[in-house]
Structure formats: structure tokens, C-alpha cells
Amino acid sequence: MGFLPASTLGSNPALKRAIASLRPGEMTGILHGLDGFHIVKLLGKEEAGQRQLSDPQVQSSIRQTLANEREQLLRAAYLENLRNRANVVNYLAEKVEGAEANPANVK
């Protein structure tokens, strides 16, 4: 799941109570929710609010986001290039078009 804001747990009060009672590193038992069963391990708690850009975690997160966006753009451009260079012949469509033009030649 990753880190979730406490506000996202409002739809499941039992899950919210169970997580609130945990300390970092602890796990819940099996929790039954509206959307299934859950076992949750609390990895840590972060204070709400903005963090400083000088924080190494923030810098790492920004670098990772930028790298992912660049990778997605490069992948999309590469795939578009491959599609543009591909020479695809649809023999079935040609056969259907030919049959419509000459109904006597249908086999």
C-alpha cells in the first residue's frame, strides 16, 4: 500500500482504529473490511504537512518521479517510431475488399 494519509481510512473505521493502535513495526491480525480481508504492518508514521526541499527523501522522490516521467516519454516515442516504421499488410482485408469488388471470384 505504501504510505496512506489517515483521511483515506475514514471509510473503514475498524481498519483506522487497528492502524492507530499500532506502533511502527507491528502487524494487525486479520481484519475484515467491506472490500475484503487485510493484514497490515505499520512501517512508520509521517507528520502531516509539507517537507523541506533539502530533505534527502524529498529529493530522492523528485528524482524518481522525473526519471519515471522521462522513461515513459521515451518509451512512448520509441513505440510510436516502431509503429510508424512497421510495414503491416492485412491480407484478409484485401481479400474481403477484392471479393466485394468481384463477387464471382469468391472461393
PyRosetta script that sets phi, psi and omega in degrees:
from pyrosetta import init, pose_from_sequence

init()
pose = pose_from_sequence("MGFLPASTLGSNPALKRAIASLRPGEMTGILHGLDGFHIVKLLGKEEAGQRQLSDPQVQSSIRQTLANEREQLLRAAYLENLRNRANVVNYLAEKVEGAEANPANVK")
pose.set_psi(1, -35.5)
pose.set_omega(1, -174.7)
pose.set_phi(2, 81.8)
pose.set_psi(2, -165.9)
pose.set_omega(2, 178.1)
pose.set_phi(3, -80.5)
pose.set_psi(3, 132.2)
pose.set_omega(3, 179.3)
pose.set_phi(4, -122.0)
pose.set_psi(4, 140.4)
pose.set_omega(4, 173.8)
pose.set_phi(5, -67.9)
pose.set_psi(5, 146.3)
pose.set_omega(5, -179.6)
pose.set_phi(6, -59.7)
pose.set_psi(6, -28.1)
pose.set_omega(6, -178.9)
pose.set_phi(7, -65.1)
pose.set_psi(7, -24.0)
pose.set_omega(7, 179.9)
pose.set_phi(8, -75.7)
pose.set_psi(8, -13.3)
pose.set_omega(8, -178.9)
pose.set_phi(9, -91.1)
pose.set_psi(9, 1.7)
pose.set_omega(9, -177.0)
pose.set_phi(10, -62.4)
pose.set_psi(10, -27.4)
pose.set_omega(10, -178.6)
pose.set_phi(11, -75.7)
pose.set_psi(11, -13.4)
pose.set_omega(11, -179.3)
pose.set_phi(12, -131.7)
pose.set_psi(12, 86.1)
pose.set_omega(12, -176.0)
pose.set_phi(13, -59.8)
pose.set_psi(13, -35.1)
pose.set_omega(13, -179.5)
pose.set_phi(14, -65.2)
pose.set_psi(14, -42.3)
pose.set_omega(14, 178.7)
pose.set_phi(15, -65.9)
pose.set_psi(15, -41.4)
pose.set_omega(15, 179.6)
pose.set_phi(16, -62.6)
pose.set_psi(16, -43.5)
pose.set_omega(16, 178.3)
pose.set_phi(17, -63.4)
pose.set_psi(17, -43.1)
pose.set_omega(17, -178.4)
pose.set_phi(18, -63.5)
pose.set_psi(18, -42.0)
pose.set_omega(18, -179.3)
pose.set_phi(19, -70.7)
pose.set_psi(19, -37.9)
pose.set_omega(19, -179.7)
pose.set_phi(20, -63.7)
pose.set_psi(20, -28.4)
pose.set_omega(20, -178.3)
pose.set_phi(21, -83.8)
pose.set_psi(21, -8.8)
pose.set_omega(21, -177.9)
pose.set_phi(22, -83.8)
pose.set_psi(22, 152.2)
pose.set_omega(22, 168.7)
pose.set_phi(23, -106.2)
pose.set_psi(23, 156.0)
pose.set_omega(23, -179.7)
pose.set_phi(24, -52.3)
pose.set_psi(24, 131.6)
pose.set_omega(24, -179.5)
pose.set_phi(25, 97.7)
pose.set_psi(25, -15.7)
pose.set_omega(25, -179.0)
pose.set_phi(26, -87.4)
pose.set_psi(26, 158.2)
pose.set_omega(26, 179.5)
pose.set_phi(27, -122.1)
pose.set_psi(27, 152.1)
pose.set_omega(27, 174.1)
pose.set_phi(28, -86.4)
pose.set_psi(28, 169.2)
pose.set_omega(28, 168.5)
pose.set_phi(29, -79.7)
pose.set_psi(29, -161.6)
pose.set_omega(29, 177.9)
pose.set_phi(30, -78.1)
pose.set_psi(30, 123.3)
pose.set_omega(30, 179.8)
pose.set_phi(31, -109.6)
pose.set_psi(31, 132.5)
pose.set_omega(31, 177.9)
pose.set_phi(32, -99.2)
pose.set_psi(32, 123.2)
pose.set_omega(32, 179.0)
pose.set_phi(33, -121.4)
pose.set_psi(33, 179.1)
pose.set_omega(33, 178.8)
pose.set_phi(34, -65.1)
pose.set_psi(34, -28.9)
pose.set_omega(34, -177.4)
pose.set_phi(35, -104.3)
pose.set_psi(35, 19.2)
pose.set_omega(35, 175.9)
pose.set_phi(36, 125.9)
pose.set_psi(36, -159.2)
pose.set_omega(36, -178.8)
pose.set_phi(37, -104.3)
pose.set_psi(37, 147.7)
pose.set_omega(37, -178.0)
pose.set_phi(38, -136.8)
pose.set_psi(38, 144.0)
pose.set_omega(38, 166.0)
pose.set_phi(39, -126.9)
pose.set_psi(39, 121.8)
pose.set_omega(39, -172.6)
pose.set_phi(40, -118.5)
pose.set_psi(40, 135.3)
pose.set_omega(40, 172.4)
pose.set_phi(41, -115.1)
pose.set_psi(41, 126.4)
pose.set_omega(41, 179.7)
pose.set_phi(42, -83.8)
pose.set_psi(42, 113.7)
pose.set_omega(42, -179.0)
pose.set_phi(43, -82.7)
pose.set_psi(43, -32.5)
pose.set_omega(43, -178.9)
pose.set_phi(44, 175.2)
pose.set_psi(44, 170.1)
pose.set_omega(44, 177.6)
pose.set_phi(45, -123.0)
pose.set_psi(45, 138.5)
pose.set_omega(45, 177.6)
pose.set_phi(46, -118.9)
pose.set_psi(46, 140.7)
pose.set_omega(46, 177.2)
pose.set_phi(47, -70.4)
pose.set_psi(47, 144.9)
pose.set_omega(47, 177.5)
pose.set_phi(48, -70.6)
pose.set_psi(48, 154.4)
pose.set_omega(48, 177.2)
pose.set_phi(49, 117.7)
pose.set_psi(49, 178.6)
pose.set_omega(49, -179.1)
pose.set_phi(50, -85.1)
pose.set_psi(50, 150.5)
pose.set_omega(50, 177.7)
pose.set_phi(51, -109.6)
pose.set_psi(51, 159.5)
pose.set_omega(51, -179.7)
pose.set_phi(52, -73.7)
pose.set_psi(52, 145.9)
pose.set_omega(52, 177.2)
pose.set_phi(53, -65.5)
pose.set_psi(53, -19.8)
pose.set_omega(53, 179.4)
pose.set_phi(54, -77.2)
pose.set_psi(54, -9.6)
pose.set_omega(54, 178.7)
pose.set_phi(55, -67.1)
pose.set_psi(55, 125.8)
pose.set_omega(55, -179.3)
pose.set_phi(56, -58.7)
pose.set_psi(56, -34.2)
pose.set_omega(56, 178.4)
pose.set_phi(57, -65.8)
pose.set_psi(57, -39.6)
pose.set_omega(57, 178.8)
pose.set_phi(58, -65.6)
pose.set_psi(58, -45.3)
pose.set_omega(58, 179.4)
pose.set_phi(59, -61.5)
pose.set_psi(59, -42.5)
pose.set_omega(59, 178.7)
pose.set_phi(60, -63.8)
pose.set_psi(60, -41.8)
pose.set_omega(60, 179.4)
pose.set_phi(61, -63.9)
pose.set_psi(61, -42.4)
pose.set_omega(61, 179.1)
pose.set_phi(62, -64.8)
pose.set_psi(62, -44.8)
pose.set_omega(62, 178.4)
pose.set_phi(63, -60.3)
pose.set_psi(63, -42.8)
pose.set_omega(63, -179.5)
pose.set_phi(64, -64.6)
pose.set_psi(64, -42.2)
pose.set_omega(64, 178.8)
pose.set_phi(65, -62.6)
pose.set_psi(65, -46.0)
pose.set_omega(65, 179.2)
pose.set_phi(66, -63.6)
pose.set_psi(66, -40.7)
pose.set_omega(66, 178.6)
pose.set_phi(67, -64.4)
pose.set_psi(67, -41.1)
pose.set_omega(67, 178.8)
pose.set_phi(68, -64.4)
pose.set_psi(68, -42.9)
pose.set_omega(68, 179.2)
pose.set_phi(69, -63.6)
pose.set_psi(69, -42.9)
pose.set_omega(69, 179.1)
pose.set_phi(70, -63.2)
pose.set_psi(70, -42.0)
pose.set_omega(70, 179.2)
pose.set_phi(71, -62.1)
pose.set_psi(71, -41.9)
pose.set_omega(71, 179.2)
pose.set_phi(72, -64.2)
pose.set_psi(72, -41.5)
pose.set_omega(72, 178.3)
pose.set_phi(73, -64.6)
pose.set_psi(73, -44.4)
pose.set_omega(73, 179.3)
pose.set_phi(74, -64.5)
pose.set_psi(74, -40.1)
pose.set_omega(74, 178.9)
pose.set_phi(75, -64.3)
pose.set_psi(75, -43.1)
pose.set_omega(75, 179.6)
pose.set_phi(76, -63.8)
pose.set_psi(76, -41.6)
pose.set_omega(76, 178.7)
pose.set_phi(77, -65.3)
pose.set_psi(77, -40.7)
pose.set_omega(77, 179.1)
pose.set_phi(78, -63.4)
pose.set_psi(78, -45.9)
pose.set_omega(78, 179.4)
pose.set_phi(79, -64.8)
pose.set_psi(79, -39.2)
pose.set_omega(79, 177.7)
pose.set_phi(80, -63.4)
pose.set_psi(80, -40.6)
pose.set_omega(80, 177.5)
pose.set_phi(81, -62.1)
pose.set_psi(81, -43.9)
pose.set_omega(81, 178.3)
pose.set_phi(82, -62.5)
pose.set_psi(82, -42.2)
pose.set_omega(82, 179.2)
pose.set_phi(83, -63.9)
pose.set_psi(83, -39.9)
pose.set_omega(83, -179.1)
pose.set_phi(84, -67.3)
pose.set_psi(84, -32.9)
pose.set_omega(84, -179.2)
pose.set_phi(85, -85.2)
pose.set_psi(85, -14.5)
pose.set_omega(85, -175.9)
pose.set_phi(86, -68.7)
pose.set_psi(86, 139.8)
pose.set_omega(86, 176.7)
pose.set_phi(87, -111.0)
pose.set_psi(87, 95.8)
pose.set_omega(87, -176.2)
pose.set_phi(88, -106.6)
pose.set_psi(88, 128.6)
pose.set_omega(88, 177.6)
pose.set_phi(89, -115.9)
pose.set_psi(89, 123.4)
pose.set_omega(89, 179.8)
pose.set_phi(90, -96.9)
pose.set_psi(90, 92.5)
pose.set_omega(90, -177.0)
pose.set_phi(91, -67.3)
pose.set_psi(91, -33.8)
pose.set_omega(91, 178.9)
pose.set_phi(92, -63.9)
pose.set_psi(92, -44.6)
pose.set_omega(92, 179.3)
pose.set_phi(93, -63.5)
pose.set_psi(93, -39.9)
pose.set_omega(93, 177.8)
pose.set_phi(94, -63.8)
pose.set_psi(94, -39.1)
pose.set_omega(94, -180.0)
pose.set_phi(95, -66.9)
pose.set_psi(95, -41.9)
pose.set_omega(95, 179.1)
pose.set_phi(96, -65.3)
pose.set_psi(96, -43.9)
pose.set_omega(96, 179.2)
pose.set_phi(97, -63.5)
pose.set_psi(97, -40.8)
pose.set_omega(97, 178.3)
pose.set_phi(98, -65.4)
pose.set_psi(98, -36.2)
pose.set_omega(98, -179.9)
pose.set_phi(99, -70.1)
pose.set_psi(99, -35.2)
pose.set_omega(99, 178.3)
pose.set_phi(100, -68.9)
pose.set_psi(100, -35.2)
pose.set_omega(100, 179.9)
pose.set_phi(101, -74.3)
pose.set_psi(101, -36.3)
pose.set_omega(101, -179.1)
pose.set_phi(102, -127.2)
pose.set_psi(102, 84.3)
pose.set_omega(102, -178.3)
pose.set_phi(103, -61.7)
pose.set_psi(103, -21.5)
pose.set_omega(103, -178.5)
pose.set_phi(104, -73.8)
pose.set_psi(104, -21.3)
pose.set_omega(104, -178.1)
pose.set_phi(105, -90.5)
pose.set_psi(105, 6.9)
pose.set_omega(105, -178.1)
pose.set_phi(106, -69.8)
pose.set_psi(106, 128.4)
pose.set_omega(106, -178.7)
pose.set_phi(107, -108.3)
pose.dump_pdb("model.pdb")
